[in-house]
Amino acid sequence: MKLLVTGGAGFIGSAVVRRAIALGHEVVNLDSLTYAANLENVAGVSSSNLYSFEQADIRDRARLDEIFATHRPDAVMHLAAESHVDRSIDGPGDFILTNINGTFNLLEAARGYWQRAGKPEGFRFHHISTDEVFGSLGEEGQFTEETPYDPRSPYSASKAASDHLVRAWHETYGLPVVLTNCSNNYGPFHFPEKLVPVVILNALHGRPIPVYGAGLNVRDWLYVEDHADALLTVVQRGQLGRSYNIGGENEARNIDLVRTICALMDEMHPAGAPHDRLITFVTDRPGHDARYAIDPKRIREELGWRPSVTLEQGLRKTVRWYLDNEAWWRPLLARQGVGQRLGTKA
């Protein structure tokens, strides 16, 4: 299968690229290389004859048409997006332009290509989204594929809009689509503005570890390499027009996650122990959703997929990776906004 992966130099996208090539798929990595992208994420496969790279913006329709005509993919895996909630609070415009307008452009480019090719039965447009579109849960319950949308941030609202566009293109034009909504990802190559790498790197440097509010917000944590495996399963075997929730089956409060990472740092980097002394509670994010939790029954029962890594195993792998890969993360600390508190303008 020849895959066009948008956002393939990002965190989740690069995991998909690496996994797809390991499985023998051809991959065209389309990425505009914004601040959170890094071609070092795919350096391990970039010399493969199965890999090619196109620097392009999904907001550029003419460029998309050119890429489809040149590479003639069997499937699109659409991961390119602005994805940091705090940045969406400070500057929602980029999220609207990329996540909504960009998805529209990609859908139209894919539809034109699919129609000109005679509507091949095997073509797929796989839209990758987030569980944040469902809003916030109370202490009980889980998100299912039938949960009503209730986004609470500019980021989640823009992703909800893109989900609706994809479904509309399937219903109106017959474009063969599948959709997935995932829980919080973590793992190697995670850009150092998100919670897990922030905790690891601040602990490593003896800096305060910021925890929003009282740290009681609950998330379901999904190891990124498990997620990549699930996405490739869905694009090949998912039912057309259907959505699949992908979860890690690993719920944890933010404060407990942070303390687990601190304990792993005590073990692997004892020079700064105890690292939990660095935990600092800060003003909560505006509109911070209380709890996310995924019911993964559909993907488990229909496609036979479930996560292979527990939260303890995944965090141990992740901490070890950051300690061993300073050459990767060190240059990223100088990028715009990294290390600063964002999302306070509301």
LINFEN-V285005 format. One record per backbone hydrogen bond with DSSP energy under -0.5 kcal/mol. NH is the residue of the N-H (numbers start at 1). CO is the residue of the C=O. If there is no record, write none. Layout:
NH:CO
NH:CO
This chain:
3:1
3:26
4:75
5:3
5:28
6:4
6:77
7:30
8:5
8:30
10:7
14:10
15:11
16:12
17:13
18:14
19:15
20:16
21:17
22:18
23:19
24:21
25:20
26:1
27:50
28:3
29:27
29:52
30:5
30:28
31:29
31:54
37:34
38:9
41:38
42:39
43:40
45:42
46:42
48:45
51:48
52:27
54:29
56:31
56:54
60:57
61:59
64:60
65:61
66:62
67:63
68:64
69:65
70:66
71:67
72:68
74:2
75:2
76:124
77:4
78:76
78:126
79:6
79:77
85:83
88:84
89:85
90:86
91:87
94:91
95:92
96:92
97:93
98:94
99:95
100:95
100:96
101:96
102:97
103:98
104:100
105:101
106:102
107:103
108:104
109:105
110:106
111:107
112:108
113:109
114:110
115:111
116:112
117:113
118:115
119:114
123:120
124:74
125:176
126:76
126:124
127:125
127:178
128:78
128:126
129:127
129:180
131:182
133:130
134:131
135:132
137:291
138:140
143:293
147:144
150:133
157:153
158:154
159:155
160:156
161:157
162:158
163:159
164:160
165:161
166:162
167:163
168:164
169:165
170:166
171:167
172:168
173:169
174:170
175:169
177:175
178:125
179:242
180:127
181:244
182:129
183:246
184:220
186:222
190:187
193:191
194:191
198:194
199:195
200:196
201:197
202:198
203:199
204:200
205:201
206:202
206:203
207:202
209:278
210:208
211:280
213:282
215:212
218:290
219:252
221:219
221:250
222:184
224:186
226:223
227:223
228:224
229:225
230:226
231:227
232:228
233:229
234:230
235:231
236:232
237:233
238:234
241:177
242:239
244:179
246:181
247:245
252:219
254:217
255:215
257:253
258:254
259:255
260:256
261:257
262:258
263:259
264:260
265:261
266:262
267:263
268:264
269:265
272:269
273:270
277:274
278:275
279:276
280:209
282:211
286:343
288:285
292:218
295:143
296:294
300:296
301:297
302:298
303:298
303:299
304:300
305:299
314:310
315:311
316:312
317:313
318:314
319:315
320:316
321:317
322:318
323:319
324:320
325:321
325:322
328:325
329:325
330:326
332:329
333:329
333:330
334:331
335:332
338:335
340:337
342:340
